[in-house]
Amino acid sequence: MKAARLGRRPEHNSRHLPELALLLLVTGLMRASQNAAQTTFPLIGHDLLGLSAPVVGDVAAASSGAAVVVMLVIAARIPSSKARGALAVALVVMATGLALLAVARQPVLFVAGALVLGAAGGLVPPILMTVFATTQSAGGQSGGTAPGSRDRPLVLLGLALSASLVAGPLAETGALEAFGGDLRRAMWAFVPALLVGALVAGRLARAETVARRGASDALAAAGPADEPPRSTVPRTTEPSDGLPAGAGAPLATGALGVHAVDRQRGRRRVSMGDAWASQRFRVALLAQVLYAFPFVGLVVFGALLSRHAYGLGPAGAEVAFGVFFASSFLVRALMAWRSPIQHQVGLTRVAAVLAIVGLALLGLGRGPGMLMAGMIVLGVPHGLTMPLASSLVADGRLAEELPSVNAYMTAVVQAVAVVLPPLLGISVGALGYRETFLVLLAPVALLGLAQVLVGRPREQRQGARRAA
């Protein structure tokens, strides 16, 4: 009993498979609905309400800004023990945003719906990362602090997001065809999906509360003698890539061990300074910010690049994006099959190199074949980056520390998504589409260099400083 609590990996156990499957369902329903709203609300604003394109762009930027504020002010303060309940509330808020956009006949309701949608978008991503990181996989891996123990659930989260980005547009197309192209009714069609997701998340929250209460009763009945002695808890762990998994982080596997340690430490909220002090967090954050540059460029100007630089129509642009997301999906499927993920830091460097190659292909290529090749190459780091970054951040962290660090990382990436589109628009106007994607090579290369420097083991960095 004591040995199991101190970090021995449990035997194969599928009792957490239903929870993981339900979380994947919730993730798919959420992301498909959010993507439908994000791609449809500009059309509602412009085509139905008569708002100009710059005004719609300002509303979209305000929505993204609301997401950043919510991530830092609210999501970072939600304890992991309340994450599933918070997820249910966030999905209801997102459904409310969709409903407001669907009924908007005046700009005021339209702006309100966009802001509510942005606020919900600020809650859901960090909460999902926390929930998946504290959920046991079917293979017996737990949400504890052991290196690699959270890899499979987090990779499956990324896989579900990729799958929903492929299936979501198909569902939206079906809704539009069913309702004769009515944008408002098509938006309403996704509200029940979010409410179903909220009901499922609420059920999981209740089940977790019951399990935690039972764990507390079991610990109380066992008495202090069965608590893990602090002197026997490992102070550090070293994964295969050489980065510390969190000095001083207790090694606890299984929900009982995690909650016991969390209760000893209390509700621990990590400051941004404390998070940045972690080498793993710095590598993860730089990886996410690095890939935000090509990804935002593709989302905002990818279709226009396909049309004006490669001569493709709307259908060809959709095929290019389908190739991109299919490439990402296959990478994440492979990661899920091979998890726990080895050489995480090395893979972030591979992702950086492929991002540079993909941007170069888009900027220099000629003909649809080169466009598709660039999309395939850029899809690989899209598949790698989020699972790697979330795993790097989660390893060695107590469950109660995850909401803060996840919120910080997603907020910084969201801030890039707010600032970058206007700058890219200026670049397109001054230089052109191809040249703008080539301009992105500079920040991506600089961030890649910074990622290499912060990702080197401490001994190599000290040796380099002595040699200098």
C-alpha positions in Angstrom: 0.0 0.0 0.0 2.7 2.5 1.0 4.9 1.6 -1.9 2.1 2.2 -4.4 1.4 5.6 -2.9 5.1 6.6 -3.2 5.2 6.4 -7.0 5.0 2.8 -8.2 3.2 2.7 -11.5 -0.2 0.9 -11.1 -1.0 -2.2 -13.1 -3.0 -2.0 -16.3 -6.4 -0.5 -15.4 -9.2 0.5 -17.6 -11.5 2.0 -15.0 -10.6 5.6 -16.2 -11.3 4.8 -19.9 -14.9 6.0 -19.7 -13.9 9.3 -18.2 -11.2 9.8 -20.8 -13.6 8.9 -23.6 -16.2 11.3 -22.3 -13.6 14.1 -22.0 -12.6 13.5 -25.7 -16.3 13.7 -26.6 -16.6 17.0 -24.7 -13.5 18.3 -26.4 -14.8 17.5 -29.9 -18.2 19.1 -29.3 -16.5 22.2 -27.9 -13.9 22.8 -30.6 -16.3 22.0 -33.5 -18.8 24.5 -32.1 -16.2 27.1 -31.3 -14.7 26.8 -34.8 -18.2 27.2 -36.4 -18.8 30.3 -34.3 -15.4 31.9 -35.1 -15.8 31.3 -38.8 -19.5 32.3 -39.0 -19.8 35.4 -36.8 -17.8 37.6 -39.2 -20.3 36.7 -41.9 -23.2 37.6 -39.6 -21.6 40.9 -38.8 -20.8 41.8 -42.4 -23.5 40.2 -44.4 -26.5 40.4 -42.0 -25.8 43.5 -39.9 -23.9 45.5 -42.6 -20.8 46.1 -40.5 -17.6 47.0 -42.4 -14.7 44.6 -42.6 -12.5 46.8 -40.3 -15.3 46.9 -37.7 -15.7 43.1 -37.8 -11.9 42.8 -37.4 -12.0 45.1 -34.4 -14.7 43.0 -32.8 -12.7 39.9 -33.5 -9.6 41.5 -31.9 -11.7 42.5 -28.8 -13.0 39.0 -28.5 -9.4 37.6 -28.5 -8.5 40.3 -26.0 -11.3 39.2 -23.7 -9.9 35.7 -23.9 -6.5 36.8 -22.8 -7.9 38.7 -19.8 -10.1 35.8 -18.7 -7.1 33.4 -18.9 -5.0 35.6 -16.7 -7.6 36.8 -14.2 -10.0 33.8 -13.9 -8.6 30.6 -15.5 -5.2 30.9 -13.6 -7.1 31.0 -10.3 -9.3 27.9 -10.8 -8.1 25.0 -8.6 -7.6 21.7 -10.4 -10.2 20.1 -8.1 -12.8 22.5 -9.6 -11.6 22.2 -13.2 -14.3 19.8 -14.4 -17.1 21.9 -12.9 -15.5 25.1 -14.3 -15.4 23.3 -17.7 -19.2 22.7 -17.5 -19.8 26.4 -16.7 -17.5 27.6 -19.5 -19.4 25.5 -22.1 -22.7 27.0 -21.0 -21.1 30.5 -21.3 -19.9 29.5 -24.8 -23.4 28.3 -25.7 -24.7 31.7 -24.5 -22.3 33.5 -26.8 -23.4 31.5 -29.8 -27.1 32.2 -28.9 -26.4 36.0 -28.6 -24.7 36.0 -32.0 -27.6 34.0 -33.6 -30.3 36.4 -32.3 -28.3 39.6 -32.8 -30.2 42.1 -34.9 -28.2 45.1 -33.7 -24.5 45.7 -33.3 -24.7 45.8 -29.5 -25.9 42.2 -29.2 -23.4 41.1 -31.9 -20.5 42.7 -29.9 -21.8 41.2 -26.7 -22.0 37.7 -28.2 -18.4 38.0 -29.6 -17.1 39.1 -26.2 -18.9 36.3 -24.4 -17.6 33.8 -26.9 -14.0 35.2 -26.4 -14.4 34.9 -22.6 -15.5 31.3 -22.9 -12.5 30.7 -25.2 -10.3 32.1 -22.5 -11.6 29.6 -20.0 -11.8 26.3 -21.9 -8.3 25.7 -23.3 -6.3 26.0 -20.0 -9.1 24.1 -18.2 -9.0 21.3 -20.7 -5.2 20.9 -20.4 -5.6 20.8 -16.6 -8.4 18.2 -16.7 -6.6 15.9 -19.2 -3.3 16.3 -17.2 -5.0 15.1 -14.1 -6.9 12.2 -15.7 -5.6 8.6 -15.7 -5.2 7.0 -19.1 -6.5 3.6 -19.9 -3.0 2.2 -19.8 -2.7 2.8 -16.1 -0.7 6.1 -16.4 -1.9 8.5 -13.9 -2.2 12.2 -13.6 0.7 12.3 -11.1 4.0 14.1 -11.4 6.1 11.2 -12.7 7.8 12.2 -16.0 5.7 11.0 -19.0 2.7 10.0 -16.8 0.5 12.8 -18.4 1.7 12.4 -22.0 -1.0 10.1 -23.3 -4.1 12.0 -22.1 -2.6 15.3 -23.3 -1.7 13.9 -26.7 -5.2 12.5 -27.0 -6.5 16.0 -26.2 -4.5 17.3 -29.2 -5.8 14.4 -31.3 -9.4 15.3 -30.4 -8.8 18.9 -31.2 -7.4 18.0 -34.6 -10.2 15.6 -35.4 -12.8 18.2 -34.5 -11.2 20.8 -36.8 -11.6 18.3 -39.6 -15.2 17.2 -38.7 -16.4 20.6 -37.5 -16.5 22.3 -40.9 -18.2 19.3 -42.4 -20.9 19.6 -39.7 -21.3 23.3 -40.3 -21.6 22.7 -44.1 -24.3 20.2 -43.4 -26.2 22.6 -41.1 -26.0 25.3 -43.7 -27.4 23.0 -46.4 -30.1 21.8 -44.1 -31.2 25.3 -43.2 -30.9 26.7 -46.7 -27.8 28.8 -46.0 -29.4 30.5 -43.0 -26.4 31.6 -40.9 -28.4 32.2 -37.8 -30.1 28.8 -37.7 -26.8 27.1 -38.5 -25.3 28.9 -35.5 -28.2 27.7 -33.3 -27.5 24.1 -34.4 -24.3 24.0 -32.4 -25.9 25.3 -29.1 -27.3 21.9 -28.2 -23.9 20.3 -28.8 -22.3 22.7 -26.2 -25.1 22.0 -23.7 -24.6 18.3 -24.1 -20.9 18.8 -23.4 -21.7 20.9 -20.3 -24.0 18.1 -19.0 -21.2 15.5 -19.5 -18.6 17.8 -17.8 -21.0 18.4 -14.9 -21.4 14.6 -14.5 -17.7 14.1 -14.4 -17.4 16.9 -11.9 -19.9 15.2 -9.6 -18.1 11.9 -10.0 -14.8 13.5 -9.1 -16.3 15.1 -6.0 -17.6 11.7 -4.8 -14.2 10.1 -5.5 -12.3 12.8 -3.6 -14.7 12.5 -0.7 -14.1 8.8 -0.6 -10.3 9.3 -0.8 -10.4 11.8 2.1 -12.5 9.3 4.2 -10.0 6.5 3.4 -7.0 8.7 4.4 -8.7 9.7 7.6 -9.5 6.1 8.4 -5.9 5.0 7.7 -4.5 7.5 10.1 -1.2 9.5 9.9 0.9 6.4 9.8 -0.1 5.7 6.2 0.7 9.2 4.9 3.7 9.3 2.6 6.7 10.4 4.7 8.3 13.5 3.3 11.8 12.2 3.8 11.1 9.4 1.3 9.6 11.4 -1.4 12.1 12.1 -4.3 13.1 15.7 -4.6 13.8 15.7 -8.3 13.4 13.6 -11.3 15.3 13.7 -14.6 13.6 12.7 -17.8 15.5 11.5 -20.8 15.9 14.9 -22.4 17.9 16.2 -19.4 15.5 18.9 -18.2 14.5 18.7 -14.5 10.9 17.7 -14.1 10.5 20.1 -11.2 12.8 20.4 -8.2 11.1 19.6 -5.0 8.0 18.2 -6.8 6.7 15.2 -4.9 6.3 12.0 -7.0 2.7 10.8 -6.6 0.8 8.5 -8.9 -2.9 7.9 -8.8 -5.7 10.2 -7.8 -5.4 9.4 -4.1 -1.7 10.3 -4.0 -2.2 13.5 -5.9 -5.1 14.7 -3.7 -3.2 13.8 -0.6 -0.2 15.9 -1.6 -2.4 18.7 -2.8 -4.1 18.8 0.5 -0.7 19.1 2.3 0.4 21.9 0.0 -2.9 23.7 -0.2 -4.3 25.4 -3.2 -1.0 26.4 -4.9 -1.2 29.2 -7.5 2.1 29.7 -9.4 3.1 33.3 -10.3 4.2 34.1 -13.8 7.7 34.7 -12.4 7.8 31.3 -10.7 6.5 29.6 -13.9 9.2 31.4 -16.0 11.9 30.2 -13.6 11.2 26.6 -14.8 13.3 25.6 -17.7 10.6 23.3 -19.0 8.1 26.1 -19.0 10.4 28.4 -20.9 11.0 25.7 -23.6 7.2 25.0 -23.8 6.3 28.7 -24.0 8.8 29.5 -26.7 7.7 26.5 -28.7 4.1 27.7 -28.6 4.9 31.3 -29.4 7.2 30.2 -32.2 4.5 28.2 -33.9 1.9 30.9 -33.3 3.5 33.0 -36.1 3.0 30.6 -39.0 -0.3 29.4 -37.6 -1.8 32.8 -37.3 -0.5 33.7 -40.8 -2.2 30.6 -42.2 -5.5 31.1 -40.4 -5.8 34.8 -41.4 -4.1 34.9 -44.8 -3.8 31.2 -45.9 -6.9 31.3 -48.1 -5.9 34.6 -49.7 -2.4 33.2 -50.3 -3.9 30.2 -52.0 -6.0 32.4 -54.3 -3.7 35.3 -55.1 -0.3 33.6 -55.1 -1.2 30.1 -56.3 -4.3 30.7 -58.3 -6.6 28.4 -56.5 -10.3 28.9 -55.9 -12.1 28.6 -52.6 -12.5 24.8 -53.0 -8.7 24.5 -53.6 -8.0 26.6 -50.5 -10.2 24.3 -48.4 -8.3 21.3 -49.8 -5.1 22.9 -48.8 -6.3 23.4 -45.2 -7.7 19.9 -45.2 -4.2 18.6 -46.1 -2.7 20.8 -43.3 -5.1 19.4 -40.6 -4.8 15.9 -41.9 -1.0 16.1 -41.5 -1.4 17.4 -38.0 -3.9 14.7 -37.1 -1.6 11.9 -38.3 1.3 13.3 -36.2 -0.8 13.4 -33.1 -2.2 9.9 -33.7 1.4 8.6 -33.9 2.3 10.4 -30.7 -0.7 8.9 -29.0 0.4 5.5 -30.1 4.0 6.0 -29.0 3.4 7.8 -25.7 4.9 8.5 -23.3 6.8 10.9 -25.5 10.6 10.6 -25.5 13.0 13.4 -26.2 10.4 16.2 -25.9 12.9 19.0 -26.1 14.5 17.5 -29.2 11.1 17.3 -30.9 10.4 21.0 -30.2 13.6 21.7 -32.1 12.4 19.5 -35.0 9.1 21.4 -34.9 11.0 24.7 -35.2 13.0 23.5 -38.2 9.9 22.2 -40.0 8.1 25.5 -39.3 11.0 27.3 -41.1 11.0 24.9 -44.0 7.2 25.1 -44.4 7.2 28.9 -44.4 10.0 28.9 -47.0 8.0 26.5 -49.2 4.9 28.7 -49.1 6.9 31.9 -49.8 9.1 30.5 -52.5 7.0 27.8 -54.1 5.3 27.8 -57.4 2.2 25.8 -58.3 -0.4 24.0 -56.3 1.9 21.0 -55.6 4.4 23.3 -53.7 1.5 24.8 -51.7 0.3 21.4 -50.7 3.8 20.4 -49.8 4.2 23.5 -47.6 0.9 22.7 -45.9 1.9 19.1 -45.2 5.3 20.3 -43.7 3.6 23.0 -41.5 1.0 20.5 -40.4 3.7 18.4 -38.7 4.8 21.1 -36.1 1.1 21.9 -35.6 0.6 18.3 -34.5 3.8 18.3 -32.4 3.7 21.7 -30.6 0.6 21.7 -28.4 1.0 18.1 -27.0 4.8 18.7 -26.4 4.3 22.0 -24.7 1.4 20.9 -22.5 3.4 17.8 -21.5 6.6 19.8 -20.7 4.5 22.2 -18.6 2.7 19.4 -16.8 5.6 17.1 -15.9 6.8 17.5 -12.4 3.9 19.9 -11.4 1.4 19.2 -8.7 -2.2 19.2 -9.9 -3.0 22.4 -8.2 -0.2 24.2 -10.0 -1.4 23.3 -13.5 -4.3 25.9 -13.8 -1.9 28.8 -13.4 0.9 27.6 -15.7 -1.5 26.4 -18.4 -3.3 29.8 -18.2 -0.1 31.8 -18.5 1.1 29.8 -21.6 -2.2 30.0 -23.4 -2.6 33.7 -22.6 0.7 34.6 -24.1 -0.1 32.6 -27.3 -3.5 34.3 -27.5 -1.9 37.7 -27.1 0.3 36.9 -30.1 -2.9 36.1 -32.0 -4.3 39.5 -31.1 -1.3 41.5 -32.1 -0.1 39.7 -35.2 -3.0 39.9 -37.7 -2.9 43.7 -38.1 0.9 43.6 -38.5 0.6 40.9 -41.2 -2.1 43.0 -42.9 0.3 45.9 -43.1 3.0 43.6 -44.5 0.6 42.1 -47.1 -0.3 45.6 -48.3 3.3 46.7 -48.5 5.1 43.5 -49.7 2.6 40.9 -50.9 1.4 37.5 -49.7 4.5 35.4 -50.5 6.8 38.0 -49.1 4.8 38.2 -45.9 5.2 34.5 -45.2 8.9 34.9 -45.9 9.1 37.8 -43.4 7.7 35.4 -40.8 11.0 33.4 -41.1 12.8 36.1 -39.1 10.8 35.8 -35.8 10.5 32.1 -36.1 14.2 31.6 -36.5 15.0 33.9 -33.6 12.6 32.1 -31.3 14.0 28.8 -32.5 17.5 30.0 -31.5 16.2 31.1 -28.1 14.5 27.8 -27.6 17.7 25.9 -28.3 19.6 28.1 -25.8 17.1 27.7 -22.9 16.6 24.0 -23.7 20.3 23.0 -23.2 21.1 21.1 -20.0 22.5 23.2 -17.3 26.0 21.7 -17.5 26.3 22.7 -21.2 25.2 26.2 -20.5 27.7 26.6 -17.7 30.4 25.1 -19.9 29.6 27.5 -22.7 29.8 30.5 -20.4 33.1 29.4 -19.0 34.5 28.9 -22.5 33.3 32.4 -23.4 
